[in-house]
Amino acid sequence: MSNINDCGQILAKLQNVTKTYQQGSIQVDALRGIDLALKRQQFIFIIGPSGSGKTTLLNLLGCIDIPTSGTFTLLGNDIASLSDNQLADFRNRHIGYIFQHFNLMAVLSAFENVEYPLILQNISKKERHERVTEILADVGLTERQHHRPAQLSGGEQQRVAIARALVKRPDLILADEPTANLDSHTGNNIIELMLNMQTRYKTSFIFSTHDIEVMHHANEIIAIKDGKVEKVTTAGAAA
């Protein structure tokens, strides 16, 4: 993980951030002046109704998109100043993603799905094997590592997705509705697993969710409405 002394405990800082999309002749103001300072190594939840801007905010925090205006720094880096290649490299090194539909490659085993991001980073075969073996043990899938996604339950597939995100040892993991396709018991188990992984790997987690059942785990809850931050609530510590 990076050790960026100049940003201290600040993971991300957004100052008067806007995001506008052009849909034909219509201009859509998805974010309208967002001001946030997010701490590192936190469990942060972003909530809001459909069309509120929470997915757009998550995309900005994940460096999938960049602001139309305003200032956005992540891990001490001014994201708008990075070239496309620099941004791709930054995402690859520092950010992991977990999706509600898992997004696993059907033709690969659990081991191979988790290993794939490390291949993209040109990490040696020996180190890849060590890292993947360790993280699959951490998520309780050692005995299932040679199974393909279709042979795994929904909860097991999400564990593979978590392992794939964590195996890069990123500073930040973005999770878009990670429990949406799971029953409540499995969803709670997945959140508990991510809490344990946060403690072990010192990773920051930011979630977009509608799942009220998991929100009590949050360090901070950011409520978005009409493209603006409506409320920031500091909740019970998750760690």
Backbone as CSV, one residue per row, in Angstrom:
resi,resn,N_x,N_y,N_z,CA_x,CA_y,CA_z,C_x,C_y,C_z
1,MET,0.830,-1.194,0.000,0.000,0.000,0.000,0.868,1.250,0.000
2,SER,0.308,2.317,-0.544,1.077,3.553,-0.557,1.088,4.182,0.818
3,ASN,2.130,4.911,1.076,2.259,5.626,2.335,2.475,7.086,2.003
4,ILE,1.377,7.837,1.919,1.450,9.210,1.438,1.371,10.145,2.641
5,ASN,2.522,10.593,3.100,2.579,11.349,4.341,1.895,12.703,4.250
6,ASP,1.905,13.306,3.034,1.385,14.660,2.950,-0.123,14.724,3.083
7,CYS,-0.811,13.602,2.900,-2.268,13.648,3.044,-2.716,13.080,4.380
8,GLY,-1.755,12.603,5.208,-2.081,12.130,6.537,-3.187,11.103,6.534
9,GLN,-4.232,11.412,7.282,-5.349,10.483,7.406,-6.450,10.757,6.388
10,ILE,-6.233,11.680,5.460,-7.259,11.991,4.461,-7.117,11.055,3.261
11,LEU,-8.190,10.350,2.987,-8.239,9.477,1.813,-8.567,10.287,0.568
12,ALA,-9.648,11.061,0.658,-10.118,11.827,-0.500,-10.684,13.160,-0.041
13,LYS,-10.500,14.159,-0.896,-11.058,15.476,-0.606,-11.697,16.023,-1.869
14,LEU,-12.971,16.403,-1.760,-13.715,16.978,-2.874,-14.160,18.379,-2.481
15,GLN,-13.861,19.355,-3.340,-14.214,20.741,-3.074,-15.018,21.288,-4.247
16,ASN,-16.281,21.595,-3.984,-17.191,22.160,-4.980,-17.193,21.345,-6.279
17,VAL,-17.248,20.034,-6.136,-17.179,19.134,-7.293,-18.541,19.031,-7.982
18,THR,-18.522,19.213,-9.285,-19.727,19.020,-10.091,-19.442,17.970,-11.162
19,LYS,-20.523,17.340,-11.628,-20.418,16.420,-12.766,-21.653,16.588,-13.628
20,THR,-21.420,16.959,-14.884,-22.503,17.198,-15.835,-22.356,16.251,-17.021
21,TYR,-23.462,15.639,-17.404,-23.490,14.768,-18.578,-24.378,15.394,-19.641
22,GLN,-24.011,15.177,-20.869,-24.825,15.642,-21.987,-25.532,14.442,-22.595
23,GLN,-26.853,14.421,-22.533,-27.650,13.354,-23.132,-28.458,13.952,-24.276
24,GLY,-27.872,13.864,-25.477,-28.492,14.525,-26.624,-28.438,16.023,-26.435
25,SER,-29.587,16.662,-26.463,-29.657,18.116,-26.258,-29.903,18.484,-24.807
26,ILE,-29.970,17.465,-23.940,-30.293,17.698,-22.527,-29.028,17.615,-21.679
27,GLN,-28.854,18.605,-20.804,-27.743,18.607,-19.860,-28.218,18.078,-18.519
28,VAL,-27.535,17.053,-18.016,-27.895,16.444,-16.740,-26.835,16.787,-15.707
29,ASP,-27.246,17.504,-14.676,-26.334,17.866,-13.587,-26.401,16.774,-12.525
30,ALA,-25.502,15.796,-12.628,-25.538,14.643,-11.731,-25.034,14.979,-10.332
31,LEU,-23.985,15.817,-10.250,-23.468,16.286,-8.971,-23.395,17.802,-9.005
32,ARG,-23.795,18.443,-7.885,-23.921,19.896,-7.866,-23.219,20.492,-6.650
33,GLY,-21.908,20.555,-6.717,-21.166,21.206,-5.644,-20.960,20.322,-4.428
34,ILE,-20.243,19.223,-4.606,-19.976,18.283,-3.516,-18.736,18.706,-2.743
35,ASP,-18.879,18.822,-1.425,-17.754,19.103,-0.526,-17.660,17.969,0.486
36,LEU,-16.562,17.214,0.432,-16.372,16.094,1.345,-14.886,15.928,1.662
37,ALA,-14.604,15.506,2.871,-13.256,15.068,3.248,-13.416,13.700,3.904
38,LEU,-12.860,12.671,3.274,-13.030,11.295,3.732,-11.731,10.773,4.327
39,LYS,-11.834,10.172,5.493,-10.657,9.643,6.176,-10.278,8.270,5.630
40,ARG,-9.017,7.922,5.835,-8.537,6.607,5.427,-8.983,5.533,6.404
41,GLN,-8.977,4.283,5.912,-9.262,3.091,6.711,-10.615,3.186,7.417
42,GLN,-11.616,3.602,6.644,-12.970,3.726,7.162,-13.920,2.830,6.363
43,PHE,-15.072,2.547,6.967,-16.200,1.918,6.296,-17.196,3.045,6.023
44,ILE,-17.286,3.489,4.778,-18.129,4.634,4.417,-19.246,4.170,3.490
45,PHE,-20.475,4.537,3.821,-21.635,4.167,3.016,-22.208,5.407,2.336
46,ILE,-22.509,5.295,1.042,-23.180,6.354,0.302,-24.598,5.882,0.016
47,ILE,-25.580,6.662,0.464,-26.973,6.276,0.283,-27.734,7.394,-0.429
48,GLY,-28.861,7.020,-1.013,-29.692,8.000,-1.694,-30.632,7.313,-2.672
49,PRO,-31.730,7.970,-3.037,-32.678,7.375,-3.982,-32.089,7.268,-5.381
50,SER,-32.749,6.517,-6.238,-32.318,6.410,-7.633,-32.279,7.797,-8.261
51,GLY,-31.201,8.078,-8.997,-31.061,9.379,-9.626,-30.510,10.456,-8.725
52,SER,-30.099,10.078,-7.512,-29.611,11.072,-6.546,-28.188,11.528,-6.842
53,GLY,-27.427,10.694,-7.577,-26.031,11.020,-7.858,-25.042,10.143,-7.136
54,LYS,-25.538,9.161,-6.353,-24.599,8.346,-5.564,-23.705,7.480,-6.440
55,THR,-24.250,6.936,-7.527,-23.412,6.130,-8.420,-22.375,7.005,-9.113
56,THR,-22.768,8.217,-9.496,-21.811,9.155,-10.099,-20.698,9.487,-9.116
57,LEU,-21.059,9.724,-7.861,-20.055,10.012,-6.833,-19.126,8.815,-6.651
58,LEU,-19.679,7.614,-6.636,-18.861,6.415,-6.502,-17.903,6.281,-7.677
59,ASN,-18.390,6.589,-8.882,-17.527,6.526,-10.075,-16.383,7.537,-10.007
60,LEU,-16.661,8.715,-9.455,-15.590,9.706,-9.294,-14.565,9.228,-8.274
61,LEU,-15.053,8.727,-7.138,-14.142,8.258,-6.099,-13.305,7.072,-6.580
62,GLY,-13.863,6.296,-7.517,-13.138,5.169,-8.073,-12.307,5.523,-9.283
63,CYS,-12.268,6.813,-9.620,-11.481,7.309,-10.763,-11.919,6.670,-12.079
64,ILE,-13.164,6.229,-12.136,-13.738,5.753,-13.392,-14.158,6.956,-14.230
65,ASP,-14.482,8.047,-13.553,-14.850,9.303,-14.199,-14.118,10.431,-13.490
66,ILE,-14.109,11.628,-14.103,-13.478,12.788,-13.477,-14.492,13.924,-13.386
67,PRO,-14.321,14.852,-12.451,-15.297,15.932,-12.286,-15.343,16.861,-13.500
68,THR,-16.499,17.484,-13.688,-16.631,18.547,-14.684,-15.965,19.816,-14.175
69,SER,-16.121,20.082,-12.881,-15.456,21.223,-12.254,-15.234,20.916,-10.783
70,GLY,-14.444,21.761,-10.147,-14.112,21.541,-8.747,-12.780,20.808,-8.616
71,THR,-12.392,20.541,-7.383,-11.116,19.901,-7.089,-11.348,18.564,-6.407
72,PHE,-10.663,17.529,-6.904,-10.770,16.194,-6.325,-9.376,15.612,-6.165
73,THR,-8.981,15.373,-4.923,-7.708,14.715,-4.652,-7.983,13.382,-3.974
74,LEU,-7.224,12.370,-4.384,-7.337,11.027,-3.825,-5.943,10.527,-3.515
75,LEU,-5.717,10.158,-2.250,-4.392,9.714,-1.820,-3.313,10.747,-2.167
76,GLY,-3.690,12.017,-2.041,-2.752,13.109,-2.278,-2.555,13.477,-3.727
77,ASN,-3.284,12.839,-4.649,-3.123,13.091,-6.082,-4.295,13.907,-6.624
78,ASP,-3.983,14.943,-7.398,-5.002,15.708,-8.101,-5.420,14.876,-9.312
79,ILE,-6.583,14.251,-9.229,-6.989,13.267,-10.228,-7.161,13.891,-11.611
80,ALA,-7.675,15.110,-11.680,-7.899,15.758,-12.974,-6.601,16.036,-13.716
81,SER,-5.472,16.085,-12.992,-4.188,16.398,-13.635,-3.524,15.175,-14.248
82,LEU,-4.079,13.982,-14.005,-3.472,12.757,-14.512,-3.896,12.500,-15.958
83,SER,-2.956,12.027,-16.767,-3.288,11.622,-18.135,-4.095,10.327,-18.088
84,ASP,-4.659,9.922,-19.212,-5.443,8.690,-19.264,-4.596,7.491,-18.838
85,ASN,-3.356,7.438,-19.313,-2.479,6.325,-18.947,-2.117,6.356,-17.464
86,GLN,-1.857,7.556,-16.942,-1.543,7.688,-15.525,-2.750,7.301,-14.667
87,LEU,-3.940,7.690,-15.124,-5.158,7.375,-14.383,-5.406,5.872,-14.372
88,ALA,-5.191,5.218,-15.503,-5.361,3.763,-15.575,-4.379,3.061,-14.640
89,ASP,-3.139,3.539,-14.616,-2.129,2.955,-13.740,-2.476,3.197,-12.273
90,PHE,-2.977,4.393,-11.969,-3.369,4.732,-10.599,-4.491,3.807,-10.132
91,ARG,-5.518,3.628,-10.976,-6.619,2.724,-10.631,-6.108,1.309,-10.393
92,ASN,-5.252,0.851,-11.264,-4.752,-0.516,-11.180,-3.969,-0.765,-9.898
93,ARG,-3.231,0.244,-9.462,-2.377,0.071,-8.298,-3.087,0.333,-6.970
94,HIS,-4.026,1.249,-6.963,-4.553,1.742,-5.685,-6.018,1.431,-5.404
95,ILE,-6.790,0.982,-6.400,-8.231,0.845,-6.215,-8.699,-0.547,-6.623
96,GLY,-9.557,-1.129,-5.782,-10.222,-2.386,-6.100,-11.727,-2.156,-6.184
97,TYR,-12.409,-3.011,-6.930,-13.847,-2.843,-7.153,-14.581,-4.143,-6.839
98,ILE,-15.730,-4.007,-6.174,-16.623,-5.142,-5.917,-18.005,-4.755,-6.439
99,PHE,-18.593,-5.614,-7.270,-19.858,-5.307,-7.929,-20.959,-6.244,-7.440
100,GLN,-22.214,-5.773,-7.544,-23.317,-6.593,-7.059,-23.513,-7.849,-7.894
101,HIS,-23.097,-7.818,-9.169,-23.245,-8.993,-10.032,-21.940,-9.788,-10.135
102,PHE,-21.003,-9.514,-9.233,-19.761,-10.258,-9.050,-18.746,-10.020,-10.191
103,ASN,-19.213,-10.042,-11.458,-18.334,-9.779,-12.615,-17.128,-10.711,-12.670
104,LEU,-17.350,-11.977,-12.342,-16.288,-12.971,-12.452,-16.249,-13.521,-13.873
105,MET,-15.068,-13.983,-14.281,-14.926,-14.583,-15.610,-15.315,-16.057,-15.538
106,ALA,-16.372,-16.402,-16.280,-16.997,-17.722,-16.153,-16.061,-18.868,-16.495
107,VAL,-15.103,-18.641,-17.397,-14.233,-19.732,-17.854,-13.043,-19.949,-16.931
108,LEU,-12.875,-19.081,-15.935,-11.739,-19.190,-15.019,-12.178,-19.744,-13.672
109,SER,-11.289,-20.458,-13.022,-11.554,-20.943,-11.666,-11.507,-19.774,-10.683
110,ALA,-11.908,-20.034,-9.445,-11.814,-19.004,-8.405,-10.378,-18.512,-8.275
111,PHE,-9.429,-19.440,-8.261,-8.011,-19.077,-8.158,-7.607,-18.176,-9.318
112,GLU,-7.987,-18.543,-10.531,-7.582,-17.790,-11.719,-8.249,-16.418,-11.766
113,ASN,-9.498,-16.315,-11.299,-10.166,-15.012,-11.244,-9.435,-14.073,-10.304
114,VAL,-9.007,-14.584,-9.165,-8.299,-13.757,-8.184,-6.896,-13.411,-8.682
115,GLU,-6.284,-14.320,-9.392,-4.918,-14.120,-9.885,-4.848,-13.089,-11.001
116,TYR,-5.913,-12.957,-11.777,-5.868,-12.170,-13.007,-5.358,-10.736,-12.819
117,PRO,-5.822,-9.977,-11.804,-5.298,-8.598,-11.634,-3.789,-8.552,-11.418
118,LEU,-3.244,-9.591,-10.808,-1.799,-9.631,-10.566,-1.030,-9.898,-11.849
119,ILE,-1.637,-10.654,-12.759,-1.015,-10.864,-14.067,-0.907,-9.531,-14.797
120,LEU,-1.966,-8.708,-14.684,-1.954,-7.386,-15.333,-0.874,-6.483,-14.751
121,GLN,-0.494,-6.740,-13.510,0.559,-5.950,-12.864,1.954,-6.551,-13.087
122,ASN,2.025,-7.605,-13.896,3.308,-8.257,-14.210,4.028,-8.776,-12.962
123,ILE,3.263,-9.249,-11.996,3.835,-9.831,-10.787,4.263,-11.264,-11.087
124,SER,5.362,-11.683,-10.516,5.924,-13.000,-10.809,4.955,-14.122,-10.444
125,LYS,5.095,-15.251,-11.112,4.213,-16.396,-10.874,4.284,-16.854,-9.431
126,LYS,5.499,-16.878,-8.866,5.681,-17.311,-7.473,4.925,-16.404,-6.515
127,GLU,5.084,-15.085,-6.677,4.386,-14.156,-5.782,2.886,-14.212,-6.005
128,ARG,2.453,-14.370,-7.259,1.020,-14.490,-7.533,0.430,-15.674,-6.778
129,HIS,1.114,-16.790,-6.838,0.620,-18.000,-6.175,0.531,-17.782,-4.660
130,GLU,1.538,-17.152,-4.095,1.549,-16.911,-2.649,0.415,-15.980,-2.238
131,ARG,0.246,-14.891,-2.979,-0.794,-13.922,-2.629,-2.198,-14.508,-2.775
132,VAL,-2.433,-15.197,-3.893,-3.767,-15.749,-4.147,-4.098,-16.834,-3.138
133,THR,-3.152,-17.691,-2.847,-3.370,-18.745,-1.861,-3.717,-18.156,-0.506
134,GLU,-2.998,-17.095,-0.118,-3.236,-16.444,1.178,-4.623,-15.805,1.240
135,ILE,-4.978,-15.060,0.201,-6.248,-14.334,0.257,-7.438,-15.280,0.152
136,LEU,-7.310,-16.366,-0.608,-8.401,-17.338,-0.684,-8.591,-18.042,0.659
137,ALA,-7.502,-18.269,1.378,-7.616,-18.820,2.735,-8.318,-17.824,3.651
138,ASP,-7.976,-16.544,3.502,-8.586,-15.500,4.335,-10.093,-15.443,4.156
139,VAL,-10.573,-15.664,2.915,-12.021,-15.575,2.664,-12.696,-16.942,2.734
140,GLY,-11.957,-17.949,3.174,-12.545,-19.259,3.415,-12.859,-20.072,2.176
141,LEU,-12.035,-19.918,1.138,-12.324,-20.612,-0.126,-11.190,-21.534,-0.589
142,THR,-10.317,-21.920,0.321,-9.208,-22.801,-0.069,-9.719,-24.072,-0.743
143,GLU,-10.776,-24.651,-0.195,-11.290,-25.912,-0.729,-12.101,-25.723,-2.005
144,ARG,-12.380,-24.479,-2.369,-13.219,-24.210,-3.548,-12.442,-23.480,-4.640
145,GLN,-11.136,-23.374,-4.489,-10.344,-22.519,-5.365,-10.307,-22.996,-6.813
146,HIS,-10.537,-24.268,-7.056,-10.485,-24.781,-8.424,-11.865,-24.843,-9.088
147,HIS,-12.892,-24.367,-8.393,-14.244,-24.340,-8.947,-14.456,-23.073,-9.770
148,ARG,-15.218,-23.212,-10.839,-15.611,-22.061,-11.640,-16.826,-21.385,-11.014
149,PRO,-17.104,-20.111,-11.386,-18.214,-19.381,-10.770,-19.549,-20.116,-10.773
150,ALA,-19.879,-20.806,-11.862,-21.160,-21.507,-11.946,-21.278,-22.629,-10.921
151,GLN,-20.139,-23.058,-10.387,-20.133,-24.131,-9.391,-20.136,-23.594,-7.960
152,LEU,-20.211,-22.281,-7.826,-20.175,-21.635,-6.515,-21.513,-20.976,-6.194
153,SER,-21.826,-20.883,-4.914,-23.024,-20.156,-4.485,-22.811,-18.655,-4.665
154,GLY,-23.899,-17.880,-4.531,-23.782,-16.426,-4.636,-22.825,-15.860,-3.609
155,GLY,-22.912,-16.358,-2.380,-22.015,-15.879,-1.332,-20.567,-16.216,-1.617
156,GLU,-20.347,-17.422,-2.160,-18.979,-17.816,-2.507,-18.437,-16.977,-3.654
157,GLN,-19.288,-16.677,-4.640,-18.845,-15.831,-5.747,-18.459,-14.437,-5.250
158,GLN,-19.248,-13.917,-4.297,-18.907,-12.594,-3.776,-17.607,-12.639,-2.976
159,ARG,-17.329,-13.748,-2.320,-16.055,-13.914,-1.620,-14.887,-13.923,-2.615
160,VAL,-15.096,-14.556,-3.757,-14.075,-14.530,-4.809,-13.846,-13.087,-5.268
161,ALA,-14.959,-12.341,-5.450,-14.854,-10.948,-5.892,-14.112,-10.096,-4.864
162,ILE,-14.355,-10.355,-3.584,-13.653,-9.626,-2.528,-12.166,-9.967,-2.554
163,ALA,-11.869,-11.264,-2.702,-10.465,-11.688,-2.771,-9.772,-11.067,-3.973
164,ARG,-10.460,-11.015,-5.109,-9.881,-10.414,-6.317,-9.579,-8.933,-6.098
165,ALA,-10.471,-8.228,-5.397,-10.255,-6.806,-5.130,-9.106,-6.595,-4.154
166,LEU,-8.983,-7.464,-3.160,-7.991,-7.277,-2.108,-6.609,-7.785,-2.480
167,VAL,-6.535,-8.709,-3.440,-5.245,-9.341,-3.732,-4.208,-8.334,-4.238
168,LYS,-4.684,-7.217,-4.817,-3.755,-6.169,-5.270,-3.204,-5.349,-4.101
169,ARG,-3.815,-5.550,-2.917,-3.472,-4.758,-1.727,-3.692,-3.271,-1.992
170,PRO,-4.913,-2.910,-2.402,-5.203,-1.519,-2.733,-5.411,-0.666,-1.486
171,ASP,-5.345,0.637,-1.681,-5.653,1.571,-0.593,-7.155,1.734,-0.406
172,LEU,-7.907,1.554,-1.496,-9.344,1.818,-1.488,-10.080,0.733,-2.250
173,ILE,-11.209,0.298,-1.677,-12.108,-0.608,-2.393,-13.478,0.048,-2.486
174,LEU,-13.994,0.102,-3.717,-15.331,0.614,-3.990,-16.273,-0.574,-4.168
175,ALA,-17.383,-0.552,-3.478,-18.346,-1.656,-3.545,-19.725,-1.104,-3.913
176,ASP,-20.215,-1.475,-5.078,-21.511,-1.004,-5.570,-22.571,-2.042,-5.258
177,GLU,-23.396,-1.763,-4.241,-24.471,-2.663,-3.814,-23.949,-4.099,-3.642
178,PRO,-22.933,-4.320,-2.822,-22.309,-5.644,-2.758,-23.179,-6.738,-2.168
179,THR,-24.259,-6.372,-1.472,-25.128,-7.388,-0.867,-26.487,-7.474,-1.551
180,ALA,-26.671,-6.748,-2.657,-27.997,-6.632,-3.279,-28.549,-7.967,-3.765
181,ASN,-27.685,-8.852,-4.247,-28.136,-10.128,-4.797,-27.956,-11.292,-3.831
182,LEU,-27.809,-10.973,-2.556,-27.606,-12.002,-1.540,-28.727,-11.953,-0.513
183,ASP,-29.042,-13.111,0.092,-30.014,-13.092,1.181,-29.399,-12.366,2.373
184,SER,-30.242,-11.969,3.325,-29.779,-11.108,4.416,-28.683,-11.773,5.248
185,HIS,-28.807,-13.074,5.495,-27.790,-13.774,6.292,-26.445,-13.774,5.577
186,THR,-26.463,-14.124,4.287,-25.221,-14.142,3.513,-24.652,-12.738,3.374
187,GLY,-25.545,-11.745,3.167,-25.108,-10.357,3.052,-24.388,-9.879,4.297
188,ASN,-24.926,-10.213,5.458,-24.278,-9.824,6.712,-22.936,-10.523,6.877
189,ASN,-22.865,-11.781,6.454,-21.590,-12.505,6.521,-20.536,-11.852,5.622
190,ILE,-20.970,-11.374,4.451,-20.048,-10.722,3.517,-19.520,-9.419,4.117
191,ILE,-20.409,-8.642,4.746,-19.980,-7.393,5.385,-18.998,-7.688,6.516
192,GLU,-19.294,-8.710,7.326,-18.376,-9.083,8.409,-17.015,-9.492,7.855
193,LEU,-17.043,-10.202,6.733,-15.787,-10.600,6.096,-14.992,-9.366,5.674
194,MET,-15.666,-8.385,5.068,-14.972,-7.178,4.627,-14.443,-6.382,5.818
195,LEU,-15.173,-6.382,6.920,-14.670,-5.735,8.134,-13.373,-6.390,8.603
196,ASN,-13.353,-7.721,8.579,-12.147,-8.447,8.975,-10.991,-8.145,8.021
197,MET,-11.306,-8.081,6.742,-10.270,-7.781,5.747,-9.758,-6.354,5.905
198,GLN,-10.660,-5.430,6.266,-10.229,-4.049,6.489,-9.237,-3.982,7.638
199,THR,-9.521,-4.713,8.714,-8.633,-4.735,9.870,-7.275,-5.315,9.498
200,ARG,-7.291,-6.380,8.711,-6.033,-7.053,8.372,-5.209,-6.266,7.369
201,TYR,-5.871,-5.726,6.330,-5.125,-5.113,5.228,-5.123,-3.581,5.255
202,LYS,-5.804,-2.980,6.259,-5.811,-1.520,6.428,-6.355,-0.807,5.178
203,THR,-7.369,-1.385,4.585,-7.951,-0.841,3.361,-9.177,0.002,3.686
204,SER,-9.387,1.072,2.928,-10.605,1.880,3.041,-11.695,1.261,2.167
205,PHE,-12.917,1.250,2.673,-14.060,0.740,1.906,-15.100,1.844,1.747
206,ILE,-15.585,2.026,0.526,-16.699,2.936,0.278,-17.779,2.157,-0.463
207,PHE,-18.986,2.164,0.084,-20.096,1.396,-0.456,-21.202,2.310,-0.979
208,SER,-21.856,1.871,-2.036,-23.151,2.413,-2.418,-24.170,1.337,-2.073
209,THR,-25.202,1.685,-1.316,-26.124,0.640,-0.859,-27.513,1.197,-0.553
210,HIS,-28.491,0.294,-0.670,-29.847,0.549,-0.176,-30.147,-0.335,1.030
211,ASP,-29.196,-1.183,1.402,-29.410,-2.215,2.411,-29.286,-1.631,3.814
212,ILE,-30.431,-1.380,4.430,-30.448,-0.790,5.771,-29.806,-1.717,6.789
213,GLU,-29.916,-3.025,6.557,-29.414,-4.007,7.508,-27.900,-3.892,7.737
214,VAL,-27.155,-3.433,6.734,-25.691,-3.412,6.861,-25.151,-2.044,7.280
215,MET,-26.026,-1.042,7.352,-25.537,0.321,7.585,-25.005,0.542,8.991
216,HIS,-25.405,-0.305,9.944,-24.918,-0.102,11.311,-23.421,-0.394,11.432
217,HIS,-22.841,-0.978,10.397,-21.396,-1.228,10.395,-20.594,0.012,10.004
218,ALA,-21.249,1.057,9.516,-20.548,2.196,8.923,-19.836,3.063,9.961
219,ASN,-18.679,3.604,9.562,-18.065,4.688,10.314,-18.728,6.010,9.955
220,GLU,-19.142,6.101,8.685,-19.743,7.341,8.198,-20.771,7.007,7.117
221,ILE,-21.896,7.710,7.140,-22.938,7.540,6.128,-23.157,8.880,5.436
222,ILE,-23.009,8.888,4.117,-23.176,10.097,3.318,-24.479,9.974,2.546
223,ALA,-25.431,10.830,2.852,-26.724,10.815,2.165,-26.707,11.824,1.017
224,ILE,-26.993,11.345,-0.195,-26.991,12.174,-1.398,-28.425,12.358,-1.893
225,LYS,-28.757,13.570,-2.280,-30.077,13.847,-2.849,-29.937,14.963,-3.871
226,ASP,-30.497,14.737,-5.048,-30.470,15.734,-6.129,-29.061,16.250,-6.411
227,GLY,-28.087,15.345,-6.352,-26.716,15.712,-6.704,-25.958,16.474,-5.642
228,LYS,-26.526,16.560,-4.443,-25.868,17.287,-3.354,-25.784,16.416,-2.117
229,VAL,-24.805,16.714,-1.263,-24.714,16.023,0.021,-25.792,16.581,0.927
230,GLU,-26.744,15.732,1.278,-27.850,16.160,2.148,-27.459,16.085,3.619
231,LYS,-26.687,15.029,3.954,-26.342,14.840,5.368,-25.171,13.886,5.468
232,VAL,-24.265,14.135,6.416,-23.186,13.207,6.735,-23.339,12.799,8.192
233,THR,-23.486,11.493,8.417,-23.706,10.978,9.751,-22.531,10.113,10.161
234,THR,-21.967,10.422,11.328,-20.919,9.575,11.882,-21.590,8.507,12.721
235,ALA,-21.396,7.245,12.306,-22.067,6.136,12.963,-21.099,5.424,13.890
236,GLY,-21.544,4.299,14.456,-20.701,3.510,15.334,-19.494,2.985,14.586
237,ALA,-18.376,2.968,15.235,-17.127,2.531,14.583,-17.280,1.088,14.128
238,ALA,-16.792,0.832,12.904,-16.945,-0.503,12.347,-15.843,-1.436,12.763
239,ALA,-14.666,-0.880,12.975,-13.516,-1.770,13.249,-13.547,-2.303,14.657
